[in-house]
Amino acid sequence: MVVHGTKTAFRFKEGSDVFTPKDLIELSRPAPGVANVPGDLILVPVSKYSFEDNKNEKAIYIAPVEAIIQPLELPLTRGGQAFWLTHRIIAHVVPNEETKVQDLYVISVEFETESSDTAKIATPNPPVLIGSFPTSTSDNFRYIPESGVLVFSDYVYEDGELKAVKEADEAWQNRGNTAFVYDETYVRHWDTYRGPKHQSLFSVKLAQNDGIWSLGEEFINLLAGTAHSSPVEPFGGNDDFDVSKTHVVYTTLDPELPPAWHTKQNVYVVDLEGKDRKEVTSGKHGATHSPVFSNDGTRVAWTELAEDGYESDRAVLVVYDLKKDESYKLTPHWDRSPASISFSEDDNYIYFTAGSKAHVKVFVLPVPASKPSSDKKLASPFKLTDEHTTSAIQPLPGGRLLYSQNSFTKPNDVYIIRGLDQLPASYDSWDHDTKDLQAQSFGVSQLTRFTEEELKGKYLDAGEEFYFDGAERKIQGWILKPKGYSKDDKKKWAPLLLIHGGPQGAWEDGWSTRWNPNVFAQQGYFVVAINPSGSTTFGQDLTDAIKEDWGGKPFVDLRKGWQYILDNYPQIDKDRAVAAGASYGGYAINWIQSNPDFGFGFKALVCHDGVFDSQYNGYSTDELFFFNHEFGGQPWKNNTRELTKKFSPSNHVHKWSTPQLIIHGSKDYRLPETDGIAAFHALQQRGVPSRLVIFPDENHWVLNHGNSLKWHYEVFRWFNQFVGKDNAN
């Protein structure tokens, strides 16, 4: 494929067996699957973009759990969201372009099965309109069948009235100026200037009478009279709250603390009418995430970080007994961080996901009836999956667990584990070290194969792990090999070092629509992705090791890892090496420019949204707590000034000499575009070959489909310009 817009057209490598950037962007994108209450059907939203039609088509697929038949596709021609109401009724929330609100439809589903090969799924009747929401921004829907109540989030003004939003929107838009005025921090966050609205949670009646569904007209603001906002922006969603038959549990930033330099979040429980509110967190702690109810509604659980002002501290599982008014930590000594969590159907266990050694796995622990006297049984949760990236765990009746999983080689599909009713019956009988539990095998089945046909015949590398001695400990990395690679090759392949962002993040065995290692490999590069100091999933010590040392230990690790690759893979040509990174990875590219004595010998570099001036970033970034933690304080403090002087790429521009492509989004408020522009100006004035690509409508990520193709084009064109002449094979 040829993409124009430059002096010389550049072609991606293409072929029936080549997975190109265009293939990546047009590949179906399945979301995680969600089962109905009986656990016999799952609902999976899927989107698919077409460059030819310039459309992003959306649909939901309904698939059986215990039968082997093709899923039923329901196109969502007007977009919207779908979720289960009952075991055979789906709700569909659709934007109404004329009235500027959202309409709610119900869709009936028939599912008949006599055997796995005679099952049938159908929708016998067209969707039925049952009501409307007052705005166009309702989201994160959670239905409570036993109570006939729907809980959701929406944006409101200070008065908290949902029905007043449309009129207030018009008044705001017609205020006669475009000014935003601030008296406190968080002027802007992620990609949005903060306006007069905030998120809140609402409940509304949604019930069926004599076979007819209706949506109530009274929308109760569950956070009214508080300074709370939930879900927590910019990434909070329906994992920031949960519902029981009578209550809602939610997490929100501590309303007493300035949000730009604090991360402390409190957990509250409130009834479905917004009354009887109770805080269930206490003492000193940091952020809280993923609050959930037990199935009987007597307990809540969440993940909790200890340190306020640090977003990558080790998370522990906390369980709170609402009747006893007491809490305890379930994983106080486990050196991993639980993420999404869920109680088993009988409430005897908690299932959760956690990153471990560059995979996201499913674990399980028993739930003691009260605070355990010994932590021995909780020291090492039992692992149910061991590879790839897992999300959206959902316990089902009959000892089953539904989850979605993706990997280096494919996007999400839905899986199920069976036989979990064979777990030890209670906490008292739990012993992770017993041979019986270790030997217990659970049946795993794949329920969907959404992209199997699209990827058929495409070469995708599963990734190869390697370990080496780093600055202070063993460090892990990944290798993804290009199509045509052979162990007998000699100096054939251009090696590419990918450096991840965060910096508290990791290259994990998972699918990405942005930085996808296989797309780089498919264009002929021997891809190396290292998880150095600062990386997650390898224990908290490694994650914390980058604090106040951005340009130190991580680069010892990267240099040693790169040398390991050069020493052990004669198939690569070190004289054609290139590197790329985003966010902290972008900083790393600028720091490599600043330190030619590192000896990488890269012939071309790509910096996406990277830090150029470290001290300036302490003033300009939206989340001030991040800089304050990473550099030991506010940017004007003496020790911090010394650190930024030492580790700021802007102080070493006189050493810059490697050709570099710089990419930045104008709506990136985490790392303002002036950092990218400044680095480009420095390179230009030094006479170093350089190129600047600005996306005025993108944030810290490139999300628009056309922009994504342009991004890939510019990156590969840049590398090809300097190391591509021998890259064809």
Secondary structure, 3 states (H helix, E strand, C coil): CEECCCCCCEECCCCCCCCCHHHHHHCCEECCCEECCCCCEEEEEEEEEECCCCEEEEEEEEEECCCCCCCEEEECCCCCEEEECCCCEEEEEEEECCCCEEEEEEEECEEECCCCCCCEEECCCCCEEEEEECCCCCEEEEEECCCCEEEEEEEECCCCCHHHHHHHHHHHHCCCCCCCCCCCCCCEECCEECCCCEEEEEEEEEEEECCEEEECCCCEECCCCCCCCCCCCCCCCHHHEEECCCEEEEEEECCCCCHHHCCCEEEEEEECCCCCCEECCCCCCCCEEEEEECCCCCEEEEEEECCCCCCCCCEEEEEEECCCCEEEECCCCCCCCEEEEEECCCCCEEEEEEEECCEEEEEEEECCCCCCCCCHHHCCCEECCCCCEEEEEEEECCCEEEEEEEECCEEEEEEEEECHHHCCCCHHHCCCCCHHHHHCCCEEEECCCCCHHHHCCCCCCCCEEEEEECCCCEEEEEEECCCCCCCCCCCCEEEEEEECCCCCCCCCCCCCCCCCHHHHHHCCEEEEEEECCCCCCCCHHHHHCCCCCCCCHHHHHHHHHHHHHHHHCCCECHHHCEEEEECHHHHHHHHHHHCHHHCCCCCEEEEECCCCCHHHHHHHCCCHHHHHHHCCCCCCCHHHHHHHHHHCHHHHHHHCCCCEEEEEECCCCCCCCHHHHHHHHHHHHCCCCEEEEEECCCCCCCCCHHHHHHHHHHHHHHHHHHHCCCCCC
